[in-house]
């Protein structure tokens, strides 16, 4: 039996190894996922499960660093360099982007133009109407594994318009599904925007710090303000409460481990739970990132594991937990190493 340490390293390797080759003729038990936001925006992905852990990996029928082969009915092996990396693998369906969640992105483009983001290249340029979004969520709610709703959006016109649309959809979902947890992931520039989302029925919120340092933030998010973002995280904790506000920190943008730890501690002192997200460099964002930051080193599996343990220690020291969340990334746990969920 593999140790927890070995399993954590295996998940880190799957997340950092790139594309999974699924042979053209292989029939999967359910449709693949195609996200319009998040790490896999614009690419087909599947969720693989092994020894109680799960990882969402972009797939290709043309080839990749990893290869999936059938190993019995409903069972698979994942190979790297011709050798078995993960055995006795199963696949997990996604409702909308995430297992057990209807995770919906309203605005499928964004005028903030952050260097790492690929939403504008992902292919779905049109806004999703509130009625269509509600229909998707209500259809997902009929599945036995449905547990929660998560809503996000690019900023297609103004931040206030983004908030108004997210608040309207939140109210519509709350009316139809009175007890379901609803998480929102907006761009925030004013305190009253957070109040509007909570009053509409949101129960959790994610306001993303994005980068571990202000210097990196200013290079990769030139149309946003770092100090306003930090204020917004304060506002989010005040409005939603400790343990109901979270914030992504992207790692791999040239920051040090010490800078990541400092950012995690800053968030924890506010009462927000940081979420470490490894940068994924691809053909859609590679040139923008090079112009903003120069050549970047891919995040290694060893660094992912090391930072995850630092993350876990910081949360424990500040009395915070990823297990308090019912929506968004922590209960999904497919794209990151999540303290208390994965180890």
NORZIJO-V103831 format. One record per pair of residues at least 24 apart in sequence whose C-alpha atoms are under 7 Angstrom apart, sorted by sequence separation. I is the first residue (numbers start at 1). J is the second residue. If there is no record, write none. Layout:
((I,J) (I,J))
This chain:
((247,272) (249,274) (251,276) (207,233) (246,272) (247,273) (248,274) (249,275) (250,276) (251,277) (252,278) (174,201) (245,272) (246,273) (247,274) (248,275) (249,276) (250,277) (251,278) (252,279) (312,339) (159,187) (243,271) (245,273) (246,274) (247,275) (248,276) (249,277) (250,278) (251,279) (167,196) (171,200) (242,271) (243,272) (246,275) (248,277) (250,279) (308,337) (163,193) (167,197) (170,200) (171,201) (242,272) (243,273) (170,201) (205,236) (308,339) (148,180) (149,181) (150,182) (151,183) (152,184) (170,202) (148,181) (149,182) (150,183) (151,184) (152,185) (153,186) (167,200) (148,182) (149,183) (150,184) (151,185) (152,186) (237,271) (102,137) (237,272) (204,240) (234,270) (20,57) (22,59) (24,61) (212,249) (19,57) (20,58) (21,59) (22,60) (23,61) (50,88) (102,140) (209,247) (210,248) (211,249) (19,58) (20,59) (21,60) (22,61) (50,89) (130,169) (134,173) (189,228) (205,244) (206,245) (207,246) (208,247) (209,248) (210,249) (211,250) (15,55) (19,59) (20,60) (21,61) (49,89) (50,90) (204,244) (205,245) (206,246) (207,247) (208,248) (209,249) (210,250) (19,60) (21,62) (48,89) (49,90) (191,232) (204,245) (205,246) (206,247) (208,249) (15,57) (21,63) (48,90) (49,91) (194,236) (254,296) (21,64) (48,91) (49,92) (112,155) (189,232) (212,255) (253,296) (11,55) (20,64) (47,91) (48,92) (110,154) (111,155) (188,232) (191,235) (195,239) (19,64) (20,65) (21,66) (22,67) (47,92) (95,140) (100,145) (101,146) (108,153) (109,154) (110,155) (111,156) (19,65) (20,66) (21,67) (22,68) (47,93) (100,146) (101,147) (102,148) (103,149) (104,150) (105,151) (106,152) (107,153) (108,154) (109,155) (110,156) (213,259) (252,298) (18,65) (19,66) (20,67) (21,68) (100,147) (101,148) (102,149) (103,150) (104,151) (105,152) (106,153) (107,154) (109,156) (212,259) (252,299) (264,311) (268,315) (273,320) (17,65) (20,68) (100,148) (101,149) (102,150) (103,151) (104,152) (105,153) (107,155) (212,260) (107,156) (261,310) (265,314) (257,307) (264,314) (268,318) (212,263) (277,336) (276,336) (33,94) (35,97) (30,93) (33,97) (37,105) (36,105) (36,108) (220,292) (219,292) (41,118) (243,320) (41,119) (243,321) (42,121) (42,122) (41,122) (42,123) (243,324) (244,325) (37,119) (36,119) (36,122) (36,124) (116,220) (115,220) (114,220) (115,221) (114,221) (114,222) (112,223) (183,327) (181,326) (182,327) (183,328) (181,327) (121,284) (118,284) (118,285) (117,285) (116,285) (115,285) (115,288) (116,289) (115,289) (150,327) (148,326) (149,327) (150,328) (148,327) (99,332) (98,332) (39,280) (56,334) (54,333) (55,334) (56,335) (54,334) (55,335) (16,299) (16,300) (16,301) (13,301) (12,301) (53,342) (9,301) (12,304) (12,305) (9,305) (8,305) (8,342) (4,343))
